[in-house]
Amino acid sequence: MAVQAALSKDYHADRGIMFRRLALVVGALVVVPVLLAIMGEPIDGIVIAAFVVLIVMCVAIFVWFFTRVRLTVTPEGVTFHSIGMSVSSPWSNVERIDTKLMYGEGNVEGLVLREPGLQASAFLRVGSFLDFGAQMSMKAYEQFIPISSILTNEWRQTEFADELRRYAPHLIGQL
């Protein structure tokens, strides 16, 4: 077990990706009181304080979320971890590297799996029935492990790509 832990390597979400997404959310939240002021609505200290609290909460949630999103590589396989779900696969189940249109992400490069590897919490599965977009997202992850949305589009020049070359030599032609 200790040997396995020593051979396990985690690759966390790129900070640049996190900061761009965080800036988008904070920017959207800042626009609301600015638009209210432009429309002539009175903006007092309570409204400003409420938006500051909301922004701080969003920043905290974003940072917490991005510290949980990661790819884990072992000699046996690869796992994508996110809040309430993971997608795991042995190397023998990884068919190819391809681009997939992911809900809320756009085109994402990642590993296409022959057999599904999604494990989702009951809470996430129940919640996905209430939201069509979440259903589409869950379906997309069943046989796909995202890479470029976590490690940037330049992921082929990272240590993660070196690990793919090492553990999944059948993918070398696609790297």
N, C-alpha and C positions, 0 to 999 in steps of 0.2 A: 504493500500500500504506500509506503514512504517513497519507494522507487517511482511509482506512478505519479505521485504528487511532484516529484522532482522533474519529471519529464513533461508535466503539464505546463502550458504557457498561455496566459491570458493576454488578449489584445483588446484594449478599451477603445471606446468611441473617440475619434479624433476631436481635439478641442476646437479646432477651427470650424468643424461642422456644428458643434454644440453652440459656439458663440454666434454663428450666423443665424441659426434657428432661434436662439434666445433673443438676439437683436430684433428679429422680425416680430416676435411676440411682444416684447417690451415696446417696440415702436408702435404696434397696433394699439396697445393700451394707452400710450401717451397721446395718441391722436384723438381719442374720445374726449378728454377734457378740453383739448385745444379746439376741437370742432364745436363743443358746447359754448366755449367763450366766443368764438367767431359768430355763432348764431345769436349771441346776446344773452345767453343764459348766465345767471349769476354763479360764479365759482367762488365758494368760500373755503375756509380752512378745513372744514369737515370733508368736503368733496375731495380736496387735494390730499388730505390724510388717507381717505379711503382708497384712492388710486395708488398712493405710495405703498400702503399695506398690500394691496392687490399685486402690485409689481414685485414687491419683496417675496410674497408667497409664490408667485410664478417662477421667480429666479430660484428659490429654494427647491421647488418641485423639479424644475429643469435640471438643476445640478444633481439632485438625488437620482433622477431618472437616468441621466447620462453616466453616472458612476455604476449603474447596474447593467447597462448594455455592454456586452463584450462577446468576443469570439474566444473559445478555448480550444487549443490544439493539443492532442496527445498522440502517441504512436498509434493508438487504436482508431482515432477519428477526430471529428470536429463538432463543436456545439456552439450555436448562437444562443445567447441568453438575453432575455428582455423581461420587462415587468410582466409577471403572470404567465410567461411562456418560455419555451426553449425549443430549438430544433436541433436534434442530434443525429449523427450518421457515422457509421464506420467508413473508413476510406474506400472500401470495396463497393459501397453504395453510392459514391459520388460519381455521377455519369460524366459531367462536363462543366465547364465554365460558360455562362451565358448571361445575357441581359434580359431582365424581366421588368415589365411595367408594374410598379408597386403602388398601391393606393396611398396617397399622401406623400410619396417619395419621388415619383417619376421613374425614369429608367435607372435600374440598379443592376450592377454586375454582381454575380454571385455563383454559388455552387448549386447545380441542378442535381437532385437526388433521384435515384431509380424508384425507391420506395419511400413513403411518407416518414418523416421523422419528427413531426410536430407533437409536442406535449404542452397542453394548455391547462391552466387552472380552471376549475369548475366555474368560478366567478367570471373569468374572461369568456368562457364558452357561453354562459347564460347571457352575459352582456352583449355578445356578438349577435344574438338573435334579435336584439332590440334595435340594432343599427346595421343597415345594409352595407355601409362602408366598412364596418368592422368585420362583417361576414366575408366580404371580398378580401380584406387583408388577411384574415385567418386562412382562407383558401389558398392565397398566394404563398404563404409560409409553409404549407404542408410538405412540399417537396423542393424547397429553396432555402438556402442559407445566404443572406445578403453579405456582401463584402464592401462594395464601394460606398454604401451609405453609412458605413461605420469607419472605414479606414481611408477614405477619400478615393478619388478616381486614379490616383497614382499608387494604388496598393501593390502593384506588381513590382515596385522598387522597395518593398518593405521586408522585414523579417518574416512576416506572415507568408509572403510568396515563397521565401526560402523554405519554410516549413512545408508548404504544399509540394515543392520540388522533392523534398526529402521523403515525405510520407505518402504522397499520391503521384508517383512518377508517370502514371497514365495521363496526367494533366499537363505535363511539361510542354507539349506542343502548343498549348493554349496560353501559356504564360509568356 
